[in-house]
């Protein structure tokens, strides 16, 4: 069995491998693990030709971010039809445990009719920034 398709450890929402080597994990929610991965990859010096990800859930937003980050193979526990379209369009090898029409979240609904991936990325970054600001203000 490929490393990236094995069950995630308890509490981990995203694991990323370079070949069979685990290089990144996150226990954060929503799209925050993928934005953290983006930051990690800025300083990562390893090869990037065989990046694989295992994510607990992926909708259109996650699929677009993974494609942007150079993920070549993905295993998703719960994937939406909208995400599958993106993975296929980018030639990302996909396996999954359960496929559904759409994730029941505001982000999936918001992106359903959007096609400009740069616009989507900027929208997601802004939403992530606002969510992080809310989280910080709640702790104050």
C-alpha positions as CSV (number, residue, x, y, z in Angstrom):
1,X,0.0,0.0,0.0
2,X,1.2,3.5,-0.8
3,X,2.1,5.6,2.2
4,X,-0.2,8.4,1.3
5,X,-3.3,6.1,1.2
6,X,-2.8,4.7,4.7
7,X,-5.1,5.9,7.5
8,X,-4.2,9.2,9.0
9,X,-3.2,9.2,12.6
10,X,-5.8,10.4,15.1
11,X,-6.1,14.2,15.0
12,X,-4.2,14.7,11.7
13,X,-6.3,16.3,8.9
14,X,-3.6,16.5,6.2
15,X,-0.4,14.5,5.6
16,X,1.9,15.2,2.7
17,X,4.6,12.9,1.4
18,X,7.5,13.2,-1.0
19,X,7.5,9.7,-2.5
20,X,7.3,7.5,0.7
21,X,8.8,10.2,3.0
22,X,6.4,12.1,5.3
23,X,7.3,15.7,5.0
24,X,4.3,17.6,6.4
25,X,1.3,17.1,8.7
26,X,-1.4,19.4,10.1
27,X,-4.2,19.0,12.5
28,X,-5.9,22.3,11.6
29,X,-9.3,22.6,10.1
30,X,-10.9,23.9,6.9
31,X,-8.2,25.0,4.3
32,X,-5.7,26.1,6.9
33,X,-3.6,22.9,6.5
34,X,-3.1,23.7,2.8
35,X,-2.2,27.3,3.4
36,X,0.3,26.0,6.1
37,X,1.7,23.6,3.5
38,X,2.1,26.5,1.1
39,X,4.2,28.3,3.7
40,X,6.2,25.1,4.4
41,X,7.0,24.6,0.7
42,X,8.5,28.0,0.5
43,X,11.5,26.7,2.5
44,X,11.3,23.0,1.5
45,X,14.4,22.0,-0.4
46,X,13.5,18.4,-1.3
47,X,12.3,17.1,-4.6
48,X,8.8,18.1,-5.6
49,X,8.1,15.7,-8.5
50,X,6.2,13.1,-6.4
51,X,4.3,15.1,-3.8
52,X,1.3,13.1,-2.5
53,X,-1.4,14.2,-0.1
54,X,-3.9,12.5,2.2
55,X,-6.7,14.8,3.3
56,X,-9.7,14.1,5.4
57,X,-12.1,16.1,3.1
58,X,-11.7,18.0,-0.2
59,X,-14.0,20.2,-2.1
60,X,-13.2,22.4,-5.1
61,X,-11.2,24.8,-2.9
62,X,-8.8,22.1,-1.6
63,X,-8.4,20.6,-5.0
64,X,-7.5,24.0,-6.5
65,X,-5.0,24.6,-3.7
66,X,-3.4,21.1,-4.1
67,X,-3.0,21.6,-7.9
68,X,-1.4,25.0,-7.3
69,X,1.0,23.4,-4.8
70,X,2.1,20.7,-7.1
71,X,0.5,17.7,-5.6
72,X,0.7,14.8,-8.0
73,X,-1.4,12.2,-6.1
74,X,-4.1,12.6,-3.6
75,X,-6.1,10.3,-1.3
76,X,-9.2,11.9,0.1
77,X,-11.5,10.4,2.8
78,X,-14.5,12.5,1.6
79,X,-14.3,14.1,-1.8
80,X,-16.9,16.2,-3.7
81,X,-17.7,15.9,-7.4
82,X,-16.5,19.5,-7.9
83,X,-13.1,18.5,-6.5
84,X,-12.9,15.4,-8.7
85,X,-13.3,17.6,-11.7
86,X,-10.3,19.7,-10.7
87,X,-8.1,16.7,-9.9
88,X,-8.9,15.3,-13.3
89,X,-8.3,18.6,-15.1
90,X,-4.8,18.8,-13.5
91,X,-4.0,15.1,-14.0
92,X,-3.7,14.5,-10.3
93,X,-4.0,10.8,-9.6
94,X,-7.0,10.5,-7.2
95,X,-8.2,7.8,-4.8
96,X,-10.9,8.3,-2.2
97,X,-13.0,6.5,0.3
98,X,-16.3,8.3,-0.3
99,X,-17.5,10.6,-3.1
100,X,-20.4,13.0,-2.7
101,X,-22.1,15.6,-4.9
102,X,-21.0,18.6,-2.8
103,X,-19.5,19.3,0.6
104,X,-22.1,21.0,2.8
105,X,-20.1,24.1,3.5
106,X,-20.3,27.7,2.5
107,X,-17.0,27.6,0.6
108,X,-18.1,24.8,-1.7
109,X,-21.4,26.7,-2.5
110,X,-19.5,29.9,-3.0
111,X,-17.0,28.4,-5.5
112,X,-19.5,26.1,-7.4
113,X,-20.0,28.6,-10.2
114,X,-16.6,30.3,-10.2
115,X,-14.0,29.3,-12.9
116,X,-11.1,31.8,-12.5
117,X,-8.6,29.9,-10.4
118,X,-6.6,33.0,-9.5
119,X,-9.7,34.8,-8.3
120,X,-10.7,31.7,-6.3
121,X,-7.2,31.6,-4.7
122,X,-7.4,35.3,-3.7
123,X,-10.9,34.8,-2.3
124,X,-9.7,31.8,-0.3
125,X,-6.7,33.6,1.1
126,X,-8.9,36.5,2.2
127,X,-11.4,34.2,3.9
128,X,-8.6,32.4,5.6
129,X,-7.1,35.6,6.8
130,X,-10.4,36.8,8.2
131,X,-11.0,33.5,9.9
132,X,-7.6,33.6,11.5
133,X,-8.3,37.2,12.7
134,X,-11.6,36.0,14.3
135,X,-9.8,33.1,16.0
136,X,-7.2,35.4,17.4
137,X,-9.7,38.0,18.7
138,X,-11.7,35.2,20.4
139,X,-8.6,34.2,22.4
140,X,-8.0,37.8,23.5
